[in-house]
């Protein structure tokens, strides 16, 4: 039963590669389609921001950032399927965090503020709103929380994740209230002026930042909990699986290299440094990462060396 559970961790990791490739591709397509639809739309009584004015809306910008970041994940997911070693750089995960925080905030405001002011159908289901306000945010949140969980998110990253909201809010206040639509600024499409009659702007801005930080904190806590569990499952596989049950880590690393060589697709060699660090926790050999990498590479190319000699 333990062996079956251990092997299941690796199977789930492989499924994660496929899901990442499919969902990231789908998200890119949906965001692209929604943006094009918005740019080519006809203005109506509620939304007049079409054409180039579309990019004045935080909804458009946050979804575009998420779509672009998802596109960055696709090559890593494809490599993960080819080499069974899906891993995202920390900066990509942090960028995903920023994008997810933006669309999650969009989803939250659409549900709690915009929908009651108009209608839930108009905000959440009508036209491209079903993509901008509902489908794309939900896919983004699922991607970030359950699939692209390759690094622990730090508190510092949570603080940085609200910067796009702060910058957008600052620009919005200047373009709407300091410059004004008549002088070439923006229309108050989020009706901040009406809200300011109840909540002063000097209080509204900090409240928005606190809400955004609360959303980012919730995302970080859930993401980190899932990351910790997934990492523990993968570590358990490389520490307990029969395929790596050897008296010393040198033999285990050579077995790993031989296994990877059998699945060589002719591309660039990726040395599984993280995996070997997981294995080292079992053997406690004291070998450095550099030494483990040298053992892996020597074994990986051993067949070619034997032929040449």
TORKOL-4160 file (C-alpha; in steps of 0.2 Angstrom, whole numbers, padded with zeros to 4 digits, m for minus):
309
<pt num="1" X="0000" Y="0000" Z="0000"/>
<pt num="2" X="0014" Y="0012" Z="0004"/>
<pt num="3" X="0023" Y="0008" Z="m0012"/>
<pt num="4" X="0007" Y="0011" Z="m0022"/>
<pt num="5" X="0004" Y="0028" Z="m0013"/>
<pt num="6" X="0022" Y="0033" Z="m0017"/>
<pt num="7" X="0021" Y="0029" Z="m0035"/>
<pt num="8" X="0004" Y="0038" Z="m0036"/>
<pt num="9" X="0014" Y="0054" Z="m0031"/>
<pt num="10" X="0024" Y="0053" Z="m0047"/>
<pt num="11" X="0009" Y="0049" Z="m0057"/>
<pt num="12" X="0000" Y="0064" Z="m0051"/>
<pt num="13" X="0016" Y="0074" Z="m0055"/>
<pt num="14" X="0015" Y="0068" Z="m0073"/>
<pt num="15" X="m0004" Y="0073" Z="m0074"/>
<pt num="16" X="0001" Y="0090" Z="m0067"/>
<pt num="17" X="0012" Y="0093" Z="m0083"/>
<pt num="18" X="m0002" Y="0089" Z="m0095"/>
<pt num="19" X="m0015" Y="0099" Z="m0085"/>
<pt num="20" X="m0003" Y="0114" Z="m0085"/>
<pt num="21" X="0000" Y="0113" Z="m0103"/>
<pt num="22" X="m0018" Y="0111" Z="m0107"/>
<pt num="23" X="m0025" Y="0124" Z="m0095"/>
<pt num="24" X="m0011" Y="0137" Z="m0099"/>
<pt num="25" X="m0015" Y="0136" Z="m0117"/>
<pt num="26" X="m0034" Y="0137" Z="m0114"/>
<pt num="27" X="m0031" Y="0152" Z="m0103"/>
<pt num="28" X="m0021" Y="0161" Z="m0117"/>
<pt num="29" X="m0034" Y="0157" Z="m0130"/>
<pt num="30" X="m0048" Y="0163" Z="m0119"/>
<pt num="31" X="m0040" Y="0179" Z="m0114"/>
<pt num="32" X="m0034" Y="0183" Z="m0132"/>
<pt num="33" X="m0052" Y="0180" Z="m0138"/>
<pt num="34" X="m0060" Y="0191" Z="m0125"/>
<pt num="35" X="m0048" Y="0206" Z="m0127"/>
<pt num="36" X="m0051" Y="0205" Z="m0146"/>
<pt num="37" X="m0069" Y="0205" Z="m0143"/>
<pt num="38" X="m0068" Y="0220" Z="m0131"/>
<pt num="39" X="m0058" Y="0230" Z="m0143"/>
<pt num="40" X="m0070" Y="0227" Z="m0158"/>
<pt num="41" X="m0086" Y="0229" Z="m0147"/>
<pt num="42" X="m0098" Y="0243" Z="m0149"/>
<pt num="43" X="m0100" Y="0255" Z="m0134"/>
<pt num="44" X="m0116" Y="0254" Z="m0124"/>
<pt num="45" X="m0124" Y="0263" Z="m0109"/>
<pt num="46" X="m0113" Y="0253" Z="m0096"/>
<pt num="47" X="m0097" Y="0251" Z="m0105"/>
<pt num="48" X="m0090" Y="0263" Z="m0117"/>
<pt num="49" X="m0072" Y="0258" Z="m0115"/>
<pt num="50" X="m0069" Y="0249" Z="m0132"/>
<pt num="51" X="m0055" Y="0250" Z="m0145"/>
<pt num="52" X="m0039" Y="0257" Z="m0138"/>
<pt num="53" X="m0049" Y="0263" Z="m0123"/>
<pt num="54" X="m0051" Y="0245" Z="m0117"/>
<pt num="55" X="m0034" Y="0245" Z="m0110"/>
<pt num="56" X="m0039" Y="0258" Z="m0097"/>
<pt num="57" X="m0049" Y="0245" Z="m0088"/>
<pt num="58" X="m0040" Y="0235" Z="m0074"/>
<pt num="59" X="m0051" Y="0220" Z="m0079"/>
<pt num="60" X="m0042" Y="0219" Z="m0096"/>
<pt num="61" X="m0025" Y="0223" Z="m0090"/>
<pt num="62" X="m0025" Y="0210" Z="m0076"/>
<pt num="63" X="m0032" Y="0196" Z="m0088"/>
<pt num="64" X="m0019" Y="0201" Z="m0101"/>
<pt num="65" X="m0005" Y="0199" Z="m0088"/>
<pt num="66" X="m0012" Y="0182" Z="m0082"/>
<pt num="67" X="m0013" Y="0176" Z="m0101"/>
<pt num="68" X="0005" Y="0182" Z="m0104"/>
<pt num="69" X="0012" Y="0173" Z="m0089"/>
<pt num="70" X="0002" Y="0157" Z="m0093"/>
<pt num="71" X="0010" Y="0157" Z="m0110"/>
<pt num="72" X="0027" Y="0158" Z="m0102"/>
<pt num="73" X="0023" Y="0142" Z="m0092"/>
<pt num="74" X="0019" Y="0132" Z="m0108"/>
<pt num="75" X="0037" Y="0128" Z="m0113"/>
<pt num="76" X="0041" Y="0122" Z="m0096"/>
<pt num="77" X="0025" Y="0111" Z="m0096"/>
<pt num="78" X="0030" Y="0103" Z="m0112"/>
<pt num="79" X="0047" Y="0100" Z="m0106"/>
<pt num="80" X="0040" Y="0092" Z="m0091"/>
<pt num="81" X="0030" Y="0080" Z="m0101"/>
<pt num="82" X="0046" Y="0076" Z="m0112"/>
<pt num="83" X="0058" Y="0074" Z="m0097"/>
<pt num="84" X="0047" Y="0070" Z="m0083"/>
<pt num="85" X="0054" Y="0085" Z="m0073"/>
<pt num="86" X="0041" Y="0099" Z="m0074"/>
<pt num="87" X="0048" Y="0114" Z="m0064"/>
<pt num="88" X="0045" Y="0133" Z="m0065"/>
<pt num="89" X="0058" Y="0146" Z="m0061"/>
<pt num="90" X="0054" Y="0156" Z="m0045"/>
<pt num="91" X="0051" Y="0172" Z="m0055"/>
<pt num="92" X="0038" Y="0164" Z="m0066"/>
<pt num="93" X="0029" Y="0158" Z="m0050"/>
<pt num="94" X="0029" Y="0175" Z="m0043"/>
<pt num="95" X="0023" Y="0183" Z="m0059"/>
<pt num="96" X="0009" Y="0170" Z="m0059"/>
<pt num="97" X="0005" Y="0175" Z="m0041"/>
<pt num="98" X="0004" Y="0194" Z="m0046"/>
<pt num="99" X="m0007" Y="0189" Z="m0061"/>
<pt num="100" X="m0018" Y="0178" Z="m0051"/>
<pt num="101" X="m0020" Y="0191" Z="m0037"/>
<pt num="102" X="m0026" Y="0203" Z="m0050"/>
<pt num="103" X="m0039" Y="0192" Z="m0058"/>
<pt num="104" X="m0045" Y="0186" Z="m0041"/>
<pt num="105" X="m0048" Y="0204" Z="m0036"/>
<pt num="106" X="m0057" Y="0207" Z="m0052"/>
<pt num="107" X="m0068" Y="0192" Z="m0048"/>
<pt num="108" X="m0071" Y="0198" Z="m0030"/>
<pt num="109" X="m0076" Y="0216" Z="m0035"/>
<pt num="110" X="m0087" Y="0210" Z="m0050"/>
<pt num="111" X="m0097" Y="0198" Z="m0038"/>
<pt num="112" X="m0098" Y="0210" Z="m0023"/>
<pt num="113" X="m0098" Y="0227" Z="m0030"/>
<pt num="114" X="m0102" Y="0228" Z="m0049"/>
<pt num="115" X="m0115" Y="0214" Z="m0050"/>
<pt num="116" X="m0127" Y="0222" Z="m0036"/>
<pt num="117" X="m0125" Y="0239" Z="m0045"/>
<pt num="118" X="m0131" Y="0231" Z="m0062"/>
<pt num="119" X="m0135" Y="0213" Z="m0062"/>
<pt num="120" X="m0126" Y="0197" Z="m0060"/>
<pt num="121" X="m0130" Y="0191" Z="m0077"/>
<pt num="122" X="m0123" Y="0207" Z="m0085"/>
<pt num="123" X="m0107" Y="0206" Z="m0075"/>
<pt num="124" X="m0103" Y="0188" Z="m0074"/>
<pt num="125" X="m0111" Y="0180" Z="m0089"/>
<pt num="126" X="m0115" Y="0192" Z="m0102"/>
<pt num="127" X="m0104" Y="0193" Z="m0118"/>
<pt num="128" X="m0085" Y="0193" Z="m0114"/>
<pt num="129" X="m0089" Y="0196" Z="m0096"/>
<pt num="130" X="m0091" Y="0178" Z="m0094"/>
<pt num="131" X="m0072" Y="0176" Z="m0099"/>
<pt num="132" X="m0065" Y="0192" Z="m0090"/>
<pt num="133" X="m0075" Y="0191" Z="m0074"/>
<pt num="134" X="m0079" Y="0172" Z="m0072"/>
<pt num="135" X="m0070" Y="0159" Z="m0082"/>
<pt num="136" X="m0053" Y="0166" Z="m0084"/>
<pt num="137" X="m0051" Y="0171" Z="m0065"/>
<pt num="138" X="m0057" Y="0153" Z="m0060"/>
<pt num="139" X="m0045" Y="0145" Z="m0072"/>
<pt num="140" X="m0031" Y="0156" Z="m0066"/>
<pt num="141" X="m0034" Y="0153" Z="m0047"/>
<pt num="142" X="m0035" Y="0134" Z="m0050"/>
<pt num="143" X="m0018" Y="0135" Z="m0060"/>
<pt num="144" X="m0009" Y="0144" Z="m0047"/>
<pt num="145" X="m0016" Y="0135" Z="m0032"/>
<pt num="146" X="m0016" Y="0117" Z="m0038"/>
<pt num="147" X="m0005" Y="0115" Z="m0053"/>
<pt num="148" X="0009" Y="0128" Z="m0054"/>
<pt num="149" X="0015" Y="0126" Z="m0035"/>
<pt num="150" X="0033" Y="0124" Z="m0038"/>
<pt num="151" X="0039" Y="0137" Z="m0025"/>
<pt num="152" X="0035" Y="0143" Z="m0008"/>
<pt num="153" X="0028" Y="0161" Z="m0009"/>
<pt num="154" X="0036" Y="0173" Z="0003"/>
<pt num="155" X="0028" Y="0187" Z="0013"/>
<pt num="156" X="0038" Y="0199" Z="0003"/>
<pt num="157" X="0030" Y="0192" Z="m0013"/>
<pt num="158" X="0013" Y="0196" Z="m0006"/>
<pt num="159" X="0018" Y="0214" Z="m0003"/>
<pt num="160" X="0024" Y="0215" Z="m0021"/>
<pt num="161" X="0009" Y="0207" Z="m0028"/>
<pt num="162" X="m0002" Y="0222" Z="m0024"/>
<pt num="163" X="0009" Y="0234" Z="m0033"/>
<pt num="164" X="0000" Y="0233" Z="m0049"/>
<pt num="165" X="m0016" Y="0237" Z="m0040"/>
<pt num="166" X="m0008" Y="0252" Z="m0031"/>
<pt num="167" X="0000" Y="0258" Z="m0048"/>
<pt num="168" X="m0017" Y="0257" Z="m0057"/>
<pt num="169" X="m0027" Y="0265" Z="m0043"/>
<pt num="170" X="m0014" Y="0280" Z="m0043"/>
<pt num="171" X="m0015" Y="0282" Z="m0062"/>
<pt num="172" X="m0034" Y="0280" Z="m0062"/>
<pt num="173" X="m0036" Y="0294" Z="m0049"/>
<pt num="174" X="m0024" Y="0306" Z="m0059"/>
<pt num="175" X="m0033" Y="0302" Z="m0076"/>
<pt num="176" X="m0050" Y="0303" Z="m0069"/>
<pt num="177" X="m0050" Y="0317" Z="m0055"/>
<pt num="178" X="m0034" Y="0327" Z="m0058"/>
<pt num="179" X="m0035" Y="0328" Z="m0077"/>
<pt num="180" X="m0054" Y="0323" Z="m0081"/>
<pt num="181" X="m0062" Y="0316" Z="m0096"/>
<pt num="182" X="m0065" Y="0333" Z="m0104"/>
<pt num="183" X="m0046" Y="0337" Z="m0103"/>
<pt num="184" X="m0041" Y="0321" Z="m0111"/>
<pt num="185" X="m0041" Y="0310" Z="m0096"/>
<pt num="186" X="m0052" Y="0295" Z="m0092"/>
<pt num="187" X="m0071" Y="0293" Z="m0089"/>
<pt num="188" X="m0075" Y="0287" Z="m0071"/>
<pt num="189" X="m0079" Y="0270" Z="m0077"/>
<pt num="190" X="m0078" Y="0262" Z="m0060"/>
<pt num="191" X="m0089" Y="0276" Z="m0053"/>
<pt num="192" X="m0077" Y="0280" Z="m0039"/>
<pt num="193" X="m0085" Y="0297" Z="m0038"/>
<pt num="194" X="m0101" Y="0290" Z="m0033"/>
<pt num="195" X="m0093" Y="0278" Z="m0020"/>
<pt num="196" X="m0083" Y="0293" Z="m0013"/>
<pt num="197" X="m0100" Y="0301" Z="m0008"/>
<pt num="198" X="m0101" Y="0287" Z="0005"/>
<pt num="199" X="m0083" Y="0283" Z="0008"/>
<pt num="200" X="m0070" Y="0297" Z="0006"/>
<pt num="201" X="m0056" Y="0293" Z="m0007"/>
<pt num="202" X="m0042" Y="0295" Z="0006"/>
<pt num="203" X="m0051" Y="0280" Z="0015"/>
<pt num="204" X="m0056" Y="0271" Z="m0001"/>
<pt num="205" X="m0038" Y="0269" Z="m0007"/>
<pt num="206" X="m0031" Y="0261" Z="0009"/>
<pt num="207" X="m0047" Y="0250" Z="0010"/>
<pt num="208" X="m0044" Y="0244" Z="m0008"/>
<pt num="209" X="m0026" Y="0240" Z="m0004"/>
<pt num="210" X="m0031" Y="0230" Z="0012"/>
<pt num="211" X="m0043" Y="0220" Z="0002"/>
<pt num="212" X="m0030" Y="0216" Z="m0011"/>
<pt num="213" X="m0018" Y="0211" Z="0002"/>
<pt num="214" X="m0031" Y="0200" Z="0010"/>
<pt num="215" X="m0034" Y="0192" Z="m0006"/>
<pt num="216" X="m0015" Y="0189" Z="m0009"/>
<pt num="217" X="m0013" Y="0183" Z="0008"/>
<pt num="218" X="m0027" Y="0170" Z="0006"/>
<pt num="219" X="m0019" Y="0164" Z="m0010"/>
<pt num="220" X="m0002" Y="0163" Z="m0003"/>
<pt num="221" X="m0008" Y="0153" Z="0012"/>
<pt num="222" X="m0017" Y="0140" Z="0002"/>
<pt num="223" X="m0004" Y="0139" Z="m0012"/>
<pt num="224" X="0010" Y="0136" Z="0001"/>
<pt num="225" X="0000" Y="0123" Z="0010"/>
<pt num="226" X="m0003" Y="0113" Z="m0006"/>
<pt num="227" X="0015" Y="0116" Z="m0012"/>
<pt num="228" X="0021" Y="0109" Z="0005"/>
<pt num="229" X="0011" Y="0093" Z="0003"/>
<pt num="230" X="0015" Y="0090" Z="m0015"/>
<pt num="231" X="0033" Y="0092" Z="m0012"/>
<pt num="232" X="0033" Y="0080" Z="0003"/>
<pt num="233" X="0024" Y="0067" Z="m0008"/>
<pt num="234" X="0037" Y="0069" Z="m0022"/>
<pt num="235" X="0051" Y="0068" Z="m0009"/>
<pt num="236" X="0043" Y="0052" Z="m0002"/>
<pt num="237" X="0044" Y="0044" Z="m0019"/>
<pt num="238" X="0062" Y="0047" Z="m0022"/>
<pt num="239" X="0066" Y="0042" Z="m0004"/>
<pt num="240" X="0056" Y="0026" Z="m0003"/>
<pt num="241" X="0053" Y="0019" Z="m0021"/>
<pt num="242" X="0060" Y="0002" Z="m0025"/>
<pt num="243" X="0068" Y="0010" Z="m0040"/>
<pt num="244" X="0080" Y="0020" Z="m0030"/>
<pt num="245" X="0083" Y="0007" Z="m0016"/>
<pt num="246" X="0102" Y="0006" Z="m0015"/>
<pt num="247" X="0115" Y="0005" Z="m0001"/>
<pt num="248" X="0122" Y="0022" Z="m0006"/>
<pt num="249" X="0117" Y="0038" Z="m0015"/>
<pt num="250" X="0130" Y="0036" Z="m0029"/>
<pt num="251" X="0122" Y="0020" Z="m0035"/>
<pt num="252" X="0104" Y="0028" Z="m0033"/>
<pt num="253" X="0110" Y="0043" Z="m0043"/>
<pt num="254" X="0117" Y="0032" Z="m0057"/>
<pt num="255" X="0100" Y="0023" Z="m0057"/>
<pt num="256" X="0091" Y="0039" Z="m0059"/>
<pt num="257" X="0103" Y="0044" Z="m0073"/>
<pt num="258" X="0101" Y="0028" Z="m0082"/>
<pt num="259" X="0082" Y="0029" Z="m0081"/>
<pt num="260" X="0082" Y="0047" Z="m0088"/>
<pt num="261" X="0094" Y="0041" Z="m0102"/>
<pt num="262" X="0081" Y="0028" Z="m0108"/>
<pt num="263" X="0069" Y="0043" Z="m0110"/>
<pt num="264" X="0081" Y="0054" Z="m0119"/>
<pt num="265" X="0072" Y="0064" Z="m0132"/>
<pt num="266" X="0087" Y="0072" Z="m0140"/>
<pt num="267" X="0085" Y="0089" Z="m0132"/>
<pt num="268" X="0095" Y="0098" Z="m0120"/>
<pt num="269" X="0100" Y="0089" Z="m0104"/>
<pt num="270" X="0092" Y="0095" Z="m0088"/>
<pt num="271" X="0101" Y="0089" Z="m0073"/>
<pt num="272" X="0088" Y="0085" Z="m0059"/>
<pt num="273" X="0097" Y="0094" Z="m0045"/>
<pt num="274" X="0081" Y="0096" Z="m0035"/>
<pt num="275" X="0077" Y="0077" Z="m0036"/>
<pt num="276" X="0095" Y="0072" Z="m0030"/>
<pt num="277" X="0093" Y="0084" Z="m0016"/>
<pt num="278" X="0077" Y="0075" Z="m0011"/>
<pt num="279" X="0087" Y="0058" Z="m0012"/>
<pt num="280" X="0101" Y="0065" Z="m0002"/>
<pt num="281" X="0089" Y="0067" Z="0013"/>
<pt num="282" X="0087" Y="0048" Z="0013"/>
<pt num="283" X="0106" Y="0044" Z="0012"/>
<pt num="284" X="0113" Y="0058" Z="0022"/>
<pt num="285" X="0130" Y="0055" Z="0013"/>
<pt num="286" X="0137" Y="0073" Z="0014"/>
<pt num="287" X="0140" Y="0074" Z="m0004"/>
<pt num="288" X="0138" Y="0091" Z="m0012"/>
<pt num="289" X="0126" Y="0095" Z="m0025"/>
<pt num="290" X="0140" Y="0098" Z="m0037"/>
<pt num="291" X="0147" Y="0080" Z="m0033"/>
<pt num="292" X="0130" Y="0073" Z="m0036"/>
<pt num="293" X="0128" Y="0082" Z="m0053"/>
<pt num="294" X="0145" Y="0075" Z="m0058"/>
<pt num="295" X="0140" Y="0058" Z="m0054"/>
<pt num="296" X="0123" Y="0060" Z="m0064"/>
<pt num="297" X="0132" Y="0067" Z="m0079"/>
<pt num="298" X="0145" Y="0054" Z="m0079"/>
<pt num="299" X="0133" Y="0040" Z="m0079"/>
<pt num="300" X="0121" Y="0048" Z="m0091"/>
<pt num="301" X="0135" Y="0049" Z="m0104"/>
<pt num="302" X="0144" Y="0033" Z="m0099"/>
<pt num="303" X="0137" Y="0023" Z="m0114"/>
<pt num="304" X="0144" Y="0036" Z="m0126"/>
<pt num="305" X="0161" Y="0036" Z="m0117"/>
<pt num="306" X="0162" Y="0017" Z="m0118"/>
<pt num="307" X="0159" Y="0017" Z="m0136"/>
<pt num="308" X="0172" Y="0031" Z="m0139"/>
<pt num="309" X="0185" Y="0022" Z="m0129"/>
